[in-house]
Amino acid sequence: MIRVRLPSQLHSYTKGLAILEVDAPTLSSLADCLEENFPGVRFRIIDEHNRIRRHIQFFVNGEMIRTLDHPLADGDEVHIVGALSGG
């Protein structure tokens, strides 16, 4: 299983859950799994061109990853981080 830590701005889509465990071989399939369980969340992290949104960062075991085809292995930890802005 892959442990996923979600930013607070996605908690309204995940029923308040901050940490999830999923079975996914790639970041793309992880996003699909999140969407399957929490409709609407994928669009918040992946754009209409199937790319990670500019304000979202994925970290796999502490390493920043920018491609959705990045492989995942059992025991990996994925942090999804969202930039905050405002004035």
PyMOL commands that set and color helices and strands:
alter all, ss='L'
color gray80, all
select helices_A, chain A and resi 8-10+27-37+41-45
alter helices_A, ss='H'
color red, helices_A
select strands_A, chain A and resi 2-5+19-22+56-60+63-65+77-82
alter strands_A, ss='S'
color yellow, strands_A
deselect
rebuild
show_as cartoon
